[in-house]
Amino acid sequence: MKLCVNWLPVTPALTRDLAASIERAGLWGLGIGDSPHYGEVYAACADALGATSRIAVCTSVTNPVTRHASVHVSAARTFAAAYPGRFTLGIGRGDSAVRTFGLRPASTALLDDTLRQVRDGVPAVRMLVAASGPAAAAVAGRRADGVIAGVGADPATLAAIRAAATAGRAGNSSGERAGVTPPAAPSPSSSAGVEVWASVRLAVAPSAAGVPALRRRLVPRAVSASHFAFSGGLDGKNVPDEFRDVMRSRYATYDYAWHGRSATSPNSAMFADRPDIEDYLLDRFAVFGPAEECRRRLTELSRHVDGIYLSLLFEDVLEQFELVTGLFRPDELEPGPGGGGAVASAVTAVAGGAHA
């Protein structure tokens, strides 16, 4: 199983500490978000890569609006030379990093052209495209190595994203010239070499008594994730009909000043009078509860995708990560592309039968 921890760079020191912990635990990698509310994404990637020797480090994700293609090319070239095979450019049309400044997300044409320029400039760089609908997924299939599917843990919508990316790959007659070639040994779940990664919010409760508090903290995170997933519309997203009108009207009030944060905010109260919608969003966009439940849900999700991005609670990320390391045995995890090797003895089985 490939697992990447998703992270917004609060401080350089914490980024380095988290990256080193991820490497010791034997996980695949670290994804670093591009947000004006946190540290600079490429500086944070340099911090993480410099603190480790094996894990993959990915922008998750940047965009072609607030950063010109030349910026992405220079960064990718630098990391490819200094850390061969370990850097992945994750890029999308833009969300909070764009809308916070009153800008609009990139068109799919601009996204496509930016990917082309990066591929031409740094042929060896691995690229993933954030997509919540078929248009961006098709761009991913045409120009990149895979998709970060921003649609939660819904198998039907993940399958639709994979189908759109695969169609984009199949329709790209210049795929080989663009540097997009299937891996030598693609995952059994990948189609034509197009990787599909899920993205969920994860919080592990030390005991059942802690689950209600985690739920309250995850509500605004699930709202943020769902707002991105559904910003292009609800059609084709497998959303229950009875929720659609309420969701459309309330997403119009979404406050980007609170994007991705766990605190009490206008976003956290968006569906306070509709606990049925809150439960739906939490079930689709978050995995939380005791270790056994988190392990069960991630294992099930892994059957539909090639890897999973795990966004932890940033306010106590190191404490949460210690709980995450107990979810899977080292032999169940695929280490980063820098090589294998022993992992820390701290990665232990969860007591009480989590591995039964």
C-alpha positions in Angstrom: 0.0 0.0 0.0 1.3 3.5 -0.9 0.5 6.1 1.6 1.5 9.8 1.5 0.9 12.2 4.4 -0.5 15.5 3.2 0.8 18.6 4.9 0.6 22.4 5.0 4.0 23.7 6.0 3.4 25.4 9.3 7.1 25.8 10.1 10.3 24.6 8.4 11.4 22.7 11.5 8.0 20.9 11.7 8.2 20.0 8.0 11.6 18.5 8.5 10.5 16.6 11.6 7.4 15.2 9.9 9.4 14.2 6.8 11.9 12.3 8.9 9.1 10.6 10.8 7.4 9.5 7.6 10.7 8.0 6.3 11.3 6.1 9.6 7.8 4.7 9.4 8.2 3.3 5.9 5.5 5.3 4.2 5.8 6.3 0.5 6.0 10.0 0.9 5.0 13.5 1.9 2.7 15.9 0.0 3.0 19.6 0.7 0.2 22.0 -0.1 0.5 25.4 -1.7 -1.5 27.9 0.4 -1.0 31.6 1.2 -1.9 30.8 4.8 1.3 28.7 5.3 4.9 28.5 4.2 6.2 28.6 0.6 5.7 25.3 -1.0 9.0 24.8 -2.9 11.0 25.9 0.1 9.1 23.3 2.2 9.8 20.7 -0.5 13.5 21.5 -0.2 13.3 21.2 3.6 11.6 17.7 3.4 13.9 16.4 0.7 17.0 17.5 2.5 15.9 15.9 5.8 15.3 12.5 4.1 16.9 10.0 1.7 14.1 7.8 0.5 10.6 9.2 0.6 8.8 10.9 -2.3 8.0 14.6 -1.8 5.2 16.0 -3.8 3.5 19.4 -4.2 -0.1 18.6 -3.4 -0.9 20.7 -5.0 0.4 23.9 -6.7 -1.2 25.7 -9.7 -0.4 27.5 -12.9 -2.1 30.8 -11.9 -0.1 32.2 -9.0 3.1 30.5 -10.3 4.1 30.8 -13.9 5.2 27.6 -15.7 8.8 28.8 -15.6 8.7 28.7 -11.8 7.6 25.1 -11.9 10.2 24.1 -14.5 13.0 25.6 -12.5 11.9 24.0 -9.3 11.4 20.6 -10.9 14.8 20.8 -12.6 16.5 21.7 -9.3 14.9 18.8 -7.4 15.4 16.3 -10.2 19.1 17.0 -10.2 19.6 17.1 -6.4 17.2 14.2 -5.5 16.7 12.0 -8.6 13.4 10.2 -8.7 12.1 11.6 -5.4 10.2 14.7 -6.4 6.7 14.8 -7.9 5.0 17.8 -9.2 1.4 17.8 -8.1 -0.6 20.5 -9.8 -4.2 21.5 -10.4 -6.3 24.4 -11.6 -6.0 26.2 -8.3 -8.3 26.5 -5.2 -7.5 28.4 -2.0 -4.2 29.7 -3.3 -6.0 31.3 -6.2 -9.3 32.3 -4.8 -7.9 34.0 -1.7 -6.5 36.7 -4.0 -9.7 37.1 -6.0 -8.3 35.1 -9.0 -10.0 32.4 -10.9 -8.8 28.8 -11.3 -6.8 28.0 -14.4 -8.7 26.8 -17.5 -8.0 23.2 -18.5 -6.2 24.6 -21.6 -3.7 26.6 -19.3 -3.3 23.5 -17.1 -2.6 21.4 -20.2 -0.1 23.9 -21.6 1.7 24.2 -18.2 2.1 20.4 -18.0 3.5 20.4 -21.5 6.0 23.1 -20.7 7.2 21.3 -17.5 7.5 18.0 -19.4 9.5 19.6 -22.2 11.7 21.3 -19.7 12.2 18.4 -17.3 11.3 15.2 -19.1 12.1 12.9 -16.1 9.9 14.7 -13.6 6.9 12.7 -12.3 3.6 14.7 -12.4 0.2 14.2 -10.9 -2.9 16.3 -11.6 -5.5 17.2 -9.0 -8.9 16.5 -10.5 -12.5 16.4 -9.3 -14.1 16.0 -12.7 -13.5 14.4 -16.1 -11.9 17.5 -17.9 -9.0 17.8 -15.5 -8.7 14.0 -15.3 -8.4 13.8 -19.1 -5.6 16.3 -19.0 -3.9 14.1 -16.4 -4.1 11.1 -18.7 -2.8 13.2 -21.6 0.1 14.9 -20.0 0.9 13.5 -16.6 1.6 10.2 -14.8 -1.6 10.1 -12.8 -4.4 11.8 -10.9 -4.9 13.0 -7.3 -8.7 12.4 -7.2 -10.3 15.1 -5.1 -13.6 13.2 -4.8 -13.2 11.5 -1.4 -13.5 7.8 -0.9 -16.5 7.2 -3.2 -15.7 4.1 -5.4 -18.1 5.1 -8.2 -16.6 8.6 -8.6 -13.1 7.3 -8.3 -13.8 4.9 -11.1 -15.2 7.7 -13.2 -12.0 9.7 -12.7 -9.9 6.7 -13.7 -12.0 6.2 -16.8 -11.6 9.8 -17.8 -7.8 9.8 -17.3 -7.5 6.5 -19.2 -9.5 7.9 -22.1 -7.2 11.0 -22.1 -4.2 8.7 -22.2 -5.6 6.6 -25.0 -6.5 9.7 -27.0 -3.1 11.2 -26.8 -1.3 10.2 -30.0 1.7 12.2 -29.0 1.9 10.6 -25.5 5.4 9.1 -26.1 6.8 12.4 -27.4 5.3 14.2 -24.3 7.3 11.8 -22.1 4.2 10.0 -20.8 4.9 6.3 -20.8 3.4 3.6 -18.7 5.6 2.3 -15.9 7.5 -0.9 -16.4 5.3 -2.7 -13.9 2.1 -0.8 -13.3 -0.1 -1.4 -10.3 -2.7 -4.1 -10.8 -5.4 -1.5 -10.2 -4.0 1.1 -12.6 -5.3 1.4 -16.2 -2.8 1.9 -19.0 -0.3 3.2 -16.5 -2.4 6.1 -15.3 -2.1 6.2 -11.5 -5.1 7.2 -9.4 -4.6 8.5 -5.9 -7.4 9.1 -3.4 -7.3 11.9 -0.9 -9.0 11.7 2.5 -8.8 13.5 5.9 -7.5 11.1 8.6 -7.7 11.2 12.4 -7.1 8.3 14.7 -8.7 8.2 18.1 -6.7 6.7 20.9 -10.0 5.3 22.2 -13.7 5.3 21.3 -14.2 8.1 23.9 -12.2 10.5 21.7 -14.3 10.0 18.5 -16.9 12.8 19.1 -14.1 15.4 19.6 -12.4 14.2 16.4 -15.7 14.4 14.5 -16.2 18.1 15.5 -12.7 18.9 14.4 -13.1 17.1 11.1 -16.4 18.7 10.0 -14.8 21.9 8.6 -12.1 19.9 6.9 -14.7 17.7 5.3 -16.6 20.8 4.2 -13.4 22.2 2.6 -12.7 19.0 0.8 -16.2 18.7 -0.5 -16.3 22.3 -1.6 -13.3 21.6 -3.9 -14.8 18.3 -5.1 -18.1 19.9 -6.0 -17.0 23.4 -7.1 -17.5 22.4 -10.7 -21.0 21.1 -10.1 -22.7 18.1 -8.5 -23.5 16.3 -11.7 -21.6 13.0 -12.1 -20.3 13.2 -8.5 -22.7 10.6 -7.0 -24.2 13.0 -4.5 -27.7 12.0 -3.1 -30.5 14.0 -4.8 -32.0 15.0 -1.5 -28.8 16.9 -0.5 -28.1 18.8 -3.7 -30.2 21.9 -3.4 -29.0 22.6 0.1 -25.4 22.0 -0.8 -25.5 24.2 -3.8 -26.9 27.2 -1.9 -24.6 26.9 1.1 -21.4 26.3 -0.8 -22.0 29.8 -2.3 -21.2 31.2 1.2 -17.9 29.3 1.6 -15.2 31.4 3.3 -11.7 30.8 1.9 -10.2 32.6 4.9 -11.0 29.5 6.8 -10.1 27.0 4.1 -8.7 23.7 5.4 -8.8 24.7 9.1 -10.2 22.7 11.9 -11.3 25.6 14.1 -14.8 26.8 14.7 -15.7 29.0 11.7 -18.5 29.9 9.2 -17.4 26.8 7.2 -17.7 24.5 10.2 -21.3 25.7 10.9 -22.4 25.5 7.2 -24.4 22.3 7.7 -24.9 22.5 11.5 -28.7 22.2 11.1 -28.3 19.2 8.7 -26.4 16.5 10.6 -27.4 14.1 7.8 -25.3 16.1 5.4 -22.4 16.4 7.8 -22.4 12.6 8.3 -22.4 12.1 4.5 -19.5 14.5 4.0 -17.5 13.0 6.9 -18.1 9.4 5.6 -17.0 10.4 2.1 -14.1 12.8 2.7 -12.7 11.6 6.1 -11.6 8.5 7.8 -11.7 8.7 11.6 -12.3 6.7 14.7 -10.4 4.0 16.6 -7.4 2.4 14.9 -9.2 -0.7 13.9 -11.9 1.3 12.0 -9.3 3.5 10.3 -7.3 0.5 9.2 -10.5 -1.2 7.8 -11.6 1.8 5.8 -8.2 2.6 4.4 -7.7 -1.1 3.4 -11.0 -1.0 1.6 -10.2 2.3 -0.2 -6.8 0.9 -1.3 -8.6 -1.7 -3.4 -9.9 1.1 -5.7 -6.8 3.2 -6.1 -3.0 3.1 -6.5 -2.2 5.2 -3.4 -3.8 7.4 -0.8 -3.0 10.9 0.4 -3.8 11.3 4.1 -4.4 14.8 5.4 -3.8 14.8 9.1 -4.9 17.3 11.7 -2.1 19.9 11.4 -2.6 21.3 14.9 -1.1 18.2 16.5 0.4 16.4 13.5 3.3 14.6 15.2 1.0 13.2 17.9 -1.5 12.1 15.2 1.2 10.6 13.1 2.4 8.4 16.0 -1.1 6.9 16.0 -1.1 6.5 12.2 2.1 4.5 12.2 0.4 1.8 14.2 -2.3 1.2 11.6 -0.2 -1.1 9.3 2.8 -3.4 9.6 5.9 -2.4 7.8 5.6 -5.2 5.3 2.2 -3.9 4.3 3.6 -0.6 3.2 5.5 0.3 0.1 8.4 2.6 0.9 9.5 5.7 -1.0 11.2 5.6 -4.4 14.6 6.2 -2.9 14.9 2.6 -1.9 13.8 0.1 0.8 15.6 -0.7 4.0 14.6 -1.3 7.5 12.0 1.0 9.1 11.9 2.2 12.7 10.9 -0.3 15.3 8.4 2.3 16.4 6.1 1.0 13.7 4.3 -1.6 15.6 1.1 -3.6 15.4 -2.0 -2.0 16.9 -3.0 -3.8 20.1 -6.3 -5.4 20.3 -6.4 -7.1 16.9 -6.1 -4.3 14.4 -4.1 -6.7 12.2 -6.3 -9.8 12.7 
